[in-house]
Amino acid sequence: MSQKLSLETLESWLWESANIMRGSIDSSDFKNYIFGLIFLKRFNDVFQPA
């Protein structure tokens, strides 16, 4: 028997997981992660295989 997962529960679990993986990083250091993700997203958008 499967149970449905509410959006609020999923969101809570995802935030908690992100906090565990992130650890104690200063908020000013997030730019390093964000810039890397933006670069990868742009690279993916521009160089999509045909």
C-alpha positions in Angstrom: 0.0 0.0 0.0 1.6 3.3 -1.0 1.1 6.6 0.8 1.0 10.0 -0.9 3.6 12.5 0.1 2.4 16.0 0.6 4.2 18.9 -1.0 4.9 20.5 2.4 6.5 17.3 3.7 8.6 16.9 0.5 9.7 20.6 0.7 10.6 20.1 4.4 12.7 17.0 3.7 14.5 18.7 0.8 15.4 21.8 2.8 16.6 19.6 5.7 18.7 17.5 3.3 20.2 20.7 1.8 21.0 22.0 5.3 22.7 18.8 6.2 24.8 18.7 3.0 25.6 22.4 3.2 26.8 22.2 6.8 28.0 25.4 8.4 28.8 27.5 5.3 28.7 31.3 5.7 25.9 32.9 3.6 28.5 35.0 1.7 30.1 31.8 0.4 26.9 30.8 -1.4 27.9 32.9 -4.4 30.6 30.3 -5.2 27.9 27.6 -5.5 25.4 29.8 -7.3 27.9 31.1 -9.9 28.9 27.5 -10.7 25.3 26.4 -11.1 24.5 29.3 -13.3 27.5 28.5 -15.5 26.5 24.9 -15.8 22.9 25.8 -16.6 24.0 28.3 -19.3 26.5 25.7 -20.7 23.7 23.2 -20.8 21.3 25.6 -22.6 23.8 26.7 -25.2 25.3 23.3 -26.0 22.3 21.0 -26.2 23.0 18.0 -28.4 20.9 17.9 -31.5 
